[in-house]
Amino acid sequence: MKVVVGGASGLLGTALVGNLRAGGHEVVRLVRRPSRAADEVEWNPADRQLDAGVVNGAAAVVNLSGVGVGDHRWTEDYKRQIRTSRIDSTTTIATAVAAADAPPGVLLSASAVGYYGDTGDDAIEESGPRGAGFLADVVRDWEAASAAAADAGVRVVHLRTGVVLAAEGGALGKVLPLFRLGLGGRLGSGRQWMSWIALADYLAAVHFLIRRNDLDGAVNVTAPEPVRNRDYTRAIGRALHRPALAIVPAPALRAALGGFADEGVLVSQRVIPARLEGAGFSFTFADVDSALTAIVG
């Protein structure tokens, strides 16, 4: 099948492209520069430019575009980049999908569990209400930006993704050097819930959602067993056979990360993948110990 991927150079996009190709599928990568390879097509989401012919006849379009929410301190300028990079890219792709002569079978568009805000100790499914805060507002508008595709009758799935665990990068990859030195530990109180998913299960979920014509709208792409931060950091230590006794105080995190500390690190999000499980998706790594042992052990 033909799959068009936006955001193909990021951690998830790179893994997805490789995974699809290994399965014998044709992949078209959207790039923000002149194309250099036969599988690349230039687009300009800032100016809402993408030829609808690129997505014509595709089995799926997967949009993973957007600057990393935790890549920089949250200044007002970077918050604007977080918002515009997501809304511009999603609007551009959705408009092209809607204009295609032979529209793709599905648009899978990245989203985030940040939609739910701070859920405390409450377990939240897809039917849960939108929370408060910058990220909750961004996710609301991010998902709404795909409206053109849905209005044209194309199935749209919003991938409300948690923290993706991978040794190659992301939240786990960044801290592994510290944990390998025995300097890792919990963040703040460590009581906050973290919704996560192993990269292998994320890729399997994308394949599953491409095939399942009966699933649309918001889907939580998270493992079925969220974990508290203190237990997550202990699990990393166990997988690496290193102590994980350090504590990074909340004030230090706020000073270093700005608003991202409260909405991305200290926030408690106990999100459950009710729709994936209800549709029969099977997780290879349902608990964080098995995932971390496989990834870094």
C-alpha positions as a printed NumPy array, in Angstrom:
array([[  0.   ,   0.   ,   0.   ],
       [  0.995,   3.622,  -0.48 ],
       [  1.397,   5.72 ,   2.664],
       [  2.201,   9.437,   2.702],
       [  4.033,  10.581,   5.85 ],
       [  4.391,  14.129,   7.143],
       [  6.981,  14.629,   9.88 ],
       [  9.   ,  11.722,   8.513],
       [ 12.32 ,  12.973,   9.911],
       [ 11.338,  12.88 ,  13.604],
       [ 11.713,   9.958,  15.985],
       [  8.28 ,   8.509,  15.255],
       [  8.325,   9.36 ,  11.565],
       [ 11.729,   7.778,  10.979],
       [ 10.647,   4.617,  12.779],
       [  7.34 ,   4.465,  10.908],
       [  8.927,   4.957,   7.489],
       [ 11.431,   2.175,   8.165],
       [  8.714,  -0.092,   9.512],
       [  6.456,   0.442,   6.489],
       [  9.27 ,  -0.13 ,   4.038],
       [ 10.303,  -3.306,   5.827],
       [  6.733,  -4.497,   5.277],
       [  7.017,  -3.885,   1.534],
       [  4.881,  -0.729,   1.435],
       [  5.441,   2.347,  -0.703],
       [  6.231,   5.432,   1.374],
       [  6.133,   9.065,   0.241],
       [  7.871,  11.471,   2.63 ],
       [  6.851,  15.122,   2.801],
       [  9.896,  17.392,   3.199],
       [ 10.209,  21.165,   3.731],
       [ 13.11 ,  21.536,   1.249],
       [ 13.625,  20.641,  -2.406],
       [ 13.256,  16.88 ,  -2.775],
       [ 16.471,  14.91 ,  -3.11 ],
       [ 15.124,  11.391,  -3.551],
       [ 12.388,   9.671,  -5.515],
       [ 10.316,   9.078,  -2.376],
       [ 10.368,  12.748,  -1.281],
       [  7.878,  15.508,  -2.118],
       [  8.384,  19.129,  -1.135],
       [  5.63 ,  20.928,   0.765],
       [  5.3  ,  24.221,   2.613],
       [  2.866,  23.969,   5.515],
       [  3.59 ,  27.524,   6.673],
       [  2.086,  28.729,   3.382],
       [ -0.485,  25.888,   3.25 ],
       [  1.063,  24.445,   0.083],
       [  0.762,  20.755,  -0.803],
       [ -0.276,  19.372,  -4.175],
       [ -3.405,  17.239,  -3.705],
       [ -2.022,  14.819,  -6.273],
       [  0.574,  13.671,  -3.756],
       [ -2.061,  12.002,  -1.562],
       [ -4.161,  10.775,  -4.483],
       [ -4.887,   7.066,  -4.215],
       [ -2.914,   6.575,  -0.993],
       [ -4.113,   3.937,   1.414],
       [ -3.266,   6.293,   4.27 ],
       [ -1.773,   9.643,   5.124],
       [  0.007,   9.863,   8.477],
       [  0.684,  13.361,   9.774],
       [  3.31 ,  13.474,  12.546],
       [  4.476,  17.055,  11.96 ],
       [  5.194,  19.515,  14.754],
       [  8.145,  20.788,  16.777],
       [  8.9  ,  18.823,  19.942],
       [  7.057,  20.161,  22.976],
       [  9.981,  19.331,  25.252],
       [ 12.853,  20.297,  22.969],
       [ 13.221,  23.848,  24.324],
       [ 12.259,  25.977,  27.269],
       [  8.748,  27.327,  26.817],
       [  9.236,  30.93 ,  25.855],
       [  6.302,  32.75 ,  24.264],
       [  8.005,  32.387,  20.889],
       [  8.481,  28.647,  21.284],
       [  4.886,  28.188,  22.395],
       [  3.833,  29.883,  19.151],
       [  6.009,  27.417,  17.242],
       [  4.419,  24.479,  19.05 ],
       [  0.977,  25.693,  18.048],
       [  1.573,  26.886,  14.499],
       [  3.725,  23.926,  13.452],
       [  0.864,  21.582,  14.317],
       [ -2.082,  23.564,  13.044],
       [ -0.429,  24.681,   9.788],
       [  0.736,  21.177,   8.876],
       [ -2.571,  19.528,   9.766],
       [ -4.632,  22.12 ,   7.906],
       [ -2.387,  21.8  ,   4.843],
       [ -2.617,  18.014,   4.735],
       [ -6.357,  17.915,   5.467],
       [ -7.037,  20.427,   2.684],
       [ -5.017,  18.37 ,   0.195],
       [ -6.79 ,  15.184,   1.285],
       [-10.174,  16.828,   0.792],
       [ -9.196,  18.079,  -2.687],
       [ -7.788,  14.765,  -3.956],
       [ -9.539,  13.142,  -6.932],
       [ -9.069,   9.749,  -5.264],
       [ -8.882,  10.575,  -1.536],
       [ -6.816,   8.363,   0.763],
       [ -8.549,   5.746,   2.85 ],
       [ -7.651,   7.384,   6.14 ],
       [ -5.859,  10.361,   7.644],
       [ -4.052,   9.481,  10.853],
       [ -3.075,  12.744,  12.51 ],
       [ -0.823,  13.072,  15.516],
       [ -2.399,  14.364,  18.705],
       [ -1.538,  14.074,  22.388],
       [ -2.825,  13.055,  25.797],
       [ -2.179,  16.681,  26.715],
       [ -5.809,  17.117,  25.65 ],
       [ -6.908,  15.86 ,  29.077],
       [ -4.792,  18.237,  31.134],
       [ -3.992,  17.132,  34.676],
       [ -6.188,  14.134,  35.533],
       [ -4.783,  13.545,  39.018],
       [ -5.394,   9.933,  40.032],
       [ -8.46 ,   9.551,  37.799],
       [ -8.229,   7.083,  34.905],
       [ -9.389,   8.814,  31.707],
       [-10.698,   7.244,  28.497],
       [-11.337,   8.928,  25.14 ],
       [-14.722,  10.161,  26.337],
       [-13.048,  12.173,  29.107],
       [-13.386,  15.972,  29.067],
       [-10.773,  18.357,  27.775],
       [ -8.554,  19.699,  30.509],
       [ -7.176,  23.173,  31.124],
       [ -3.897,  24.674,  30.032],
       [ -1.842,  25.575,  26.987],
       [ -1.425,  22.018,  25.696],
       [ -5.101,  21.167,  26.134],
       [ -6.   ,  24.196,  24.045],
       [ -3.386,  23.375,  21.406],
       [ -4.644,  19.805,  21.069],
       [ -8.235,  20.995,  20.709],
       [ -7.271,  23.269,  17.815],
       [ -4.816,  20.732,  16.384],
       [ -7.541,  18.12 ,  16.054],
       [-10.013,  20.66 ,  14.688],
       [ -7.514,  21.535,  11.932],
       [ -8.27 ,  18.198,  10.224],
       [-11.924,  19.163,   9.676],
       [-11.601,  19.595,   5.906],
       [-10.714,  15.918,   5.468],
       [-13.524,  14.701,   7.731],
       [-16.025,  16.995,   5.998],
       [-15.002,  15.449,   2.674],
       [-15.91 ,  12.008,   3.991],
       [-12.4  ,  10.755,   4.71 ],
       [-11.919,   8.72 ,   7.895],
       [ -9.821,  10.742,  10.326],
       [ -8.118,   9.303,  13.412],
       [ -6.538,  11.532,  16.06 ],
       [ -3.592,   9.69 ,  17.624],
       [ -3.713,  10.928,  21.227],
       [ -0.263,   9.663,  22.052],
       [  1.473,   9.424,  25.413],
       [  5.22 ,   9.346,  26.046],
       [  6.759,   7.024,  23.448],
       [  9.585,   4.949,  24.919],
       [ 12.562,   4.447,  22.616],
       [ 16.289,   4.242,  23.218],
       [ 16.919,   6.308,  20.074],
       [ 15.463,   9.525,  21.449],
       [ 12.43 ,  11.169,  22.982],
       [ 11.911,  11.445,  26.724],
       [ 13.629,   8.132,  27.482],
       [ 16.562,   8.516,  25.118],
       [ 17.43 ,  11.916,  26.582],
       [ 17.757,  10.636,  30.154],
       [ 19.41 ,   7.269,  29.518],
       [ 22.973,   8.643,  29.784],
       [ 22.202,   9.946,  33.291],
       [ 20.613,   6.688,  34.378],
       [ 23.538,   4.685,  33.004],
       [ 25.776,   6.749,  35.277],
       [ 23.542,   6.036,  38.259],
       [ 22.391,   9.675,  38.374],
       [ 18.767,   9.2  ,  37.362],
       [ 15.738,   9.55 ,  39.596],
       [ 12.241,  10.855,  40.039],
       [ 10.944,  14.253,  39.001],
       [  9.254,  16.339,  41.671],
       [  7.18 ,  14.219,  44.051],
       [  7.209,  11.298,  41.624],
       [  3.531,  10.671,  42.364],
       [  2.319,  11.999,  39.016],
       [  0.944,   9.438,  36.573],
       [  2.643,   8.996,  33.228],
       [  0.906,   7.587,  30.165],
       [  3.446,   5.871,  27.941],
       [  3.744,   3.41 ,  25.058],
       [  6.669,   1.406,  23.703],
       [  7.744,   2.422,  20.202],
       [  7.063,  -1.086,  18.886],
       [  3.474,  -0.925,  20.135],
       [  3.048,   2.584,  18.73 ],
       [  4.014,   1.344,  15.274],
       [  1.731,  -1.667,  15.609],
       [ -1.139,   0.612,  16.651],
       [ -0.655,   2.788,  13.559],
       [ -0.847,  -0.297,  11.326],
       [ -3.912,  -1.48 ,  13.23 ],
       [ -5.681,   1.869,  12.831],
       [ -4.925,   2.024,   9.114],
       [ -6.686,  -1.311,   8.65 ],
       [ -9.646,  -0.792,  10.995],
       [-12.214,   1.051,   8.896],
       [-14.613,   1.192,  11.85 ],
       [-12.385,   3.419,  14.004],
       [-12.264,   7.185,  13.675],
       [-11.98 ,  10.228,  15.917],
       [ -9.856,  10.286,  19.059],
       [ -7.899,   7.147,  19.957],
       [ -5.603,   7.   ,  22.99 ],
       [ -2.294,   5.537,  21.841],
       [ -0.977,   4.588,  25.258],
       [ -0.158,   1.373,  27.102],
       [ -2.964,  -0.048,  29.27 ],
       [ -0.95 ,   0.335,  32.483],
       [  0.045,   3.959,  33.196],
       [  2.748,   4.303,  35.814],
       [  3.729,   6.867,  38.431],
       [  6.919,   8.76 ,  37.701],
       [  8.709,   7.322,  40.737],
       [  7.912,   3.772,  39.569],
       [  8.923,   4.582,  36.007],
       [ 12.326,   5.858,  37.077],
       [ 12.846,   2.839,  39.314],
       [ 11.99 ,   0.606,  36.362],
       [ 14.64 ,   2.322,  34.235],
       [ 17.151,   1.683,  37.017],
       [ 16.169,  -1.985,  37.195],
       [ 16.464,  -2.409,  33.432],
       [ 19.961,  -0.877,  33.503],
       [ 20.999,  -2.445,  36.83 ],
       [ 21.743,   1.014,  38.195],
       [ 20.452,   2.944,  41.193],
       [ 17.805,   5.594,  40.502],
       [ 17.812,   7.564,  43.736],
       [ 18.167,  11.146,  42.549],
       [ 15.389,  13.691,  42.999],
       [ 14.917,  16.71 ,  40.754],
       [ 12.845,  19.241,  42.76 ],
       [  9.822,  20.817,  41.109],
       [ 11.19 ,  24.404,  41.452],
       [ 14.349,  23.413,  39.59 ],
       [ 12.291,  21.888,  36.795],
       [ 10.171,  25.026,  36.521],
       [ 13.274,  27.216,  36.394],
       [ 14.801,  25.088,  33.638],
       [ 11.745,  24.251,  31.542],
       [  9.275,  27.063,  32.083],
       [  5.642,  26.111,  31.548],
       [  6.584,  22.708,  30.153],
       [  7.507,  21.6  ,  33.673],
       [  3.914,  21.803,  34.899],
       [  2.214,  20.636,  31.694],
       [  4.697,  18.068,  30.446],
       [  6.761,  16.74 ,  33.362],
       [  4.959,  17.307,  36.659],
       [  1.445,  16.882,  35.216],
       [ -0.433,  13.725,  36.214],
       [ -2.081,  11.914,  33.3  ],
       [ -3.566,   8.489,  33.804],
       [ -4.881,   7.783,  30.307],
       [ -6.396,   4.436,  29.263],
       [ -6.491,   3.121,  25.636],
       [-10.137,   2.069,  25.85 ],
       [-10.88 ,   2.215,  22.124],
       [ -7.764,   0.288,  21.069],
       [ -8.42 ,  -2.439,  23.62 ],
       [-12.126,  -2.521,  22.789],
       [-11.253,  -3.066,  19.123],
       [ -9.036,  -6.027,  19.994],
       [ -5.582,  -4.481,  19.732],
       [ -2.988,  -6.551,  21.587],
       [ -0.068,  -4.809,  23.285],
       [  3.3  ,  -6.546,  23.236],
       [  4.437,  -4.389,  26.168],
       [  1.545,  -3.705,  28.53 ],
       [  3.7  ,  -2.987,  31.605],
       [  6.625,  -0.622,  31.855],
       [  9.128,  -3.185,  33.212],
       [  8.773,  -5.477,  30.209],
       [  8.994,  -2.505,  27.857],
       [ 12.13 ,  -1.031,  29.423],
       [ 13.841,  -4.399,  29.704],
       [ 13.282,  -4.954,  25.993],
       [ 14.322,  -1.421,  25.024],
       [ 17.404,  -0.799,  27.186],
       [ 18.032,  -3.876,  29.319]])
